[in-house]
Every structure is written in structure tokens, then in C-alpha cells.
């Protein structure tokens, strides 16, 4: 082909901005969902979360402890019925396990792209930085919700087969009928999800600042552990009330004869405030970050 012919083809070609696919087609949310699901880490985590309640059920069935319902704690009543058992799983997992899972999901999503050297290619698709973070964050929130759903759903399903359904015996000494107990259970799970999203947002922020997934995940878990330790120091006074873990057990107020919404409302507001702060910091830093280097 002559030089004149090449020039004619170039003149007839659409501008570069028109030939590139829109950002939504270049990086759809469905593609990120599929990409995360195909990772062995994701499927392995969900399998472990599903099997954890089974291991606890086996421990209760083969153990030789006190008769079910002999005491008033969630542990004493765990084998009384399915809802009691699910509440026990929530109690033992919300302090550490849920935080680790949320941090794993939130801290790995952006930092792994940087560690794999694929982040610069995603942004060259073209995908705006704000859209990339938005897609990553939506998938993070859904993934955390799915993880909690698998854990608590597995606990409720398998314990129904093992222990049957029964009225909930609360630590306060009251009894909640089955229908009402399922509603209370849903309220408690929703509250734990809100607090878990806060941990995911902190890990998300650390994942934006670092290129090491382990650093982002470990940093978020470490900060939550430090917050829990500081919350035990009563001399801190009112400072304890602004710690992100101060209201982590506020969901137990849903088990009282009359639900106390005040503490759960304060805890949810604090968690949502921290989540918003972490996300704003993530967007602010990522839009200025040197991706090329």
C-alpha cells in the first residue's frame, strides 16, 4: 500500500476516543464478580465458612458437657435449638473470624491488582480510577454479605437438622418464640454486616495505599485487635465510645424482651461514619496515586 493510501485510511478512521469501548463495557461489575468467584481463595474461604458450623455441631453432639439449657449463656443454650446455635456462632465469630474475612475481601481486591502488575492495564482499558474503585467496592460489599450469609445460613440449616427448632433462651433469662426469634436473628445479622463492612472499608483503604495484599489484610486485622484491647481500658472514658469495636456486641440488644435500639443505632452510625471516612480517603489517595511506578 502506498503512503497516500495509508493516509486515507487514517483519515477515515474514527478518533481514538470513539474507538475505545465505554468504561462500563470495559470493566463491568459482572466481570469482577466472575473474576473473584473463579479465585481459589474465594471458594476455599466459603467452603471453610460453611463447614465451621458443622464442626461445632459435631463437638456439641459428641461432647460430655452440661445438659442443654442448664445455664443462661449463649454457650449453655447453643444446642437447645437452631436459632440458639446460630446466635452462639455469631457470638464466637463476630470478634475475630468475621473481621478476618471482611479484611481479606476488602484488602486484597485492589492491592492484588498492583502486586500482579495488572492495575495499570485495567486503567488503560480505559477505566476511570473512580469507576474502578466503585466496582471493586460494590463487589467487596456483596462478597462480605455472601460470606456472612454462608456462615450463618450454614449454622441455621445444619443445626435445624441436628437440634431442631425451639424457642430462644436469652442470656437475660427470657424466652423468645420461634417466629419472633427469626426476626431478631435477622436484625442481629444485619448489624454484624454493617460492622463487617467497616472492617472491609479499612482494609480497602490500606489496600489502596499499599501494593501488598498481606499488608492490607494484616494491617486491618491488627488495627481492629488494637481497638478491642483499648476498649477494655476503662480509664480511657469517653474515648472508648469512638473506637470502631466499642459497639461490636450491640446486636445482643436484639435478644432482650424489648429490643433496645439506642445502642445499636449508635453503633451503626459509628460504623457507617468510619466506612464513609475510609472510602473518602481511599478515593482521594487513589485518584492521585502514581500507578505507572
Residue pairs with C-beta under 8 A, 6 or more apart in sequence:
13 19
20 26
20 125
20 126
21 125
23 125
23 126
23 127
23 128
23 131
24 131
26 125
26 126
26 127
27 122
27 125
27 127
27 131
27 132
27 135
28 135
29 135
29 138
29 139
32 135
32 136
32 139
33 139
33 142
36 42
36 109
36 139
36 143
37 43
41 104
41 108
42 143
45 101
45 104
45 147
46 146
46 147
46 150
49 101
49 147
49 150
49 151
49 154
50 150
50 151
50 154
51 154
52 89
52 93
52 97
52 151
52 154
53 85
53 89
53 151
53 154
53 155
53 158
53 159
54 154
54 158
56 78
56 85
56 88
56 89
56 155
57 85
57 158
57 159
57 162
57 163
60 78
60 79
60 85
60 162
61 79
61 162
66 76
68 76
68 77
68 78
68 79
68 80
69 76
69 77
69 80
69 169
70 76
71 77
72 169
72 171
72 172
72 173
73 171
74 84
74 87
74 88
74 91
74 171
75 88
77 84
77 88
77 168
77 169
78 84
78 85
78 87
78 88
79 85
79 162
79 163
80 163
80 166
80 169
81 159
81 163
81 164
81 165
81 166
81 167
81 168
81 178
82 156
82 159
82 160
82 163
82 164
82 165
82 166
83 156
83 165
83 166
83 168
83 178
83 181
83 182
83 185
84 163
84 166
84 168
84 169
85 155
85 156
85 159
85 162
85 163
86 152
86 155
86 156
86 159
86 185
87 168
87 185
87 188
87 255
89 151
89 152
89 155
90 152
90 188
90 189
90 192
90 251
91 249
91 252
93 151
94 192
94 195
94 248
94 249
94 251
95 228
95 248
97 151
98 148
98 151
98 192
98 195
98 196
98 199
99 196
99 199
99 220
99 221
99 224
100 217
100 221
101 144
101 147
101 148
101 196
102 144
102 147
102 196
102 197
102 199
102 200
102 203
102 220
103 199
103 200
103 202
103 203
103 216
103 217
103 218
103 220
103 221
103 224
104 203
104 217
105 140
105 143
105 144
105 147
105 200
105 203
106 140
106 144
106 199
106 200
106 201
106 202
106 203
106 204
106 207
106 216
106 220
107 203
107 204
107 206
107 207
107 213
107 216
107 217
107 219
107 220
108 203
108 207
108 213
108 216
108 217
109 136
109 139
109 140
109 204
109 207
110 119
110 133
110 136
110 204
110 207
110 208
110 286
111 206
111 207
111 208
111 210
111 211
111 212
111 213
111 215
111 216
112 213
113 119
113 122
114 211
115 211
115 212
115 213
119 291
120 291
120 292
122 132
123 129
123 132
123 291
129 286
129 287
130 283
130 287
133 208
133 282
133 283
133 286
136 204
137 204
137 279
140 200
140 204
141 197
141 200
144 193
144 196
144 197
144 200
145 193
148 189
148 192
148 193
148 196
152 189
156 185
165 178
166 178
167 175
167 176
167 177
167 178
167 181
168 175
168 176
168 178
168 181
168 184
168 255
169 175
170 176
170 255
170 256
170 257
171 252
171 255
172 255
172 256
172 257
174 256
174 257
176 184
176 255
176 257
184 254
184 255
184 259
187 251
187 254
187 259
187 264
188 251
188 252
188 254
188 255
191 250
191 251
191 254
191 264
191 267
191 268
192 251
194 267
194 268
194 271
194 272
195 244
195 247
195 248
195 267
195 271
197 271
197 275
198 244
198 271
198 272
198 274
198 275
198 278
199 220
199 224
199 244
201 274
201 275
201 278
201 279
201 282
202 220
202 223
202 224
202 244
202 274
202 278
203 216
203 217
203 219
203 220
204 216
204 278
204 279
204 282
205 278
205 279
205 281
205 282
205 285
206 215
206 216
206 219
206 220
207 213
207 216
208 282
208 285
208 286
208 289
209 216
209 285
210 216
210 219
224 244
224 245
227 243
227 244
227 245
227 246
228 245
228 248
230 236
230 240
230 243
231 240
231 243
231 245
231 246
233 240
234 240
240 246
241 266
242 270
244 270
244 271
244 274
246 267
246 270
247 263
247 264
247 266
247 267
247 270
247 271
248 267
250 263
250 264
250 266
250 267
251 264
253 259
253 260
253 261
253 263
253 264
254 264
